[in-house]
Amino acid sequence: MDDPYNGSPLMRKVTGTGCGLSATVGAFLGVEENPLIATASAFGFYNIAGETAEKRSTASGSFSVAFSDALAQISDKDLENLKID
């Protein structure tokens, strides 16, 4: 994917990814004082998990499981791939 940003088009096809993003932003807001930094960090984290899941899946069903796994297994090394403008 030549998109200049992170994430996966499959994220739009799986029910609950938007709700999960809201929960992720809430968790980041709980540990970061600056709401802008917390929100941007949460979006980056979530989108890196989406990219990771896309590499491990073949369609939206397997993507959903791979995305849950990626959220739980994301590492500092994975976050080095975060694209920031």
DACORMO-V770746 format. One line per field, one symbol per residue. phi: phi as a letter, one per 20 degrees, with the letter a starting at -180 (. if undefined). A space follows every 50 residues. Layout:
BEGIN
phi=???
END
This chain:
BEGIN
phi=.effdeobffffddfofffffgfffgffffccfeffffffffffgfffff fffffdcdbffffgffffffffdgcgffffefece
END
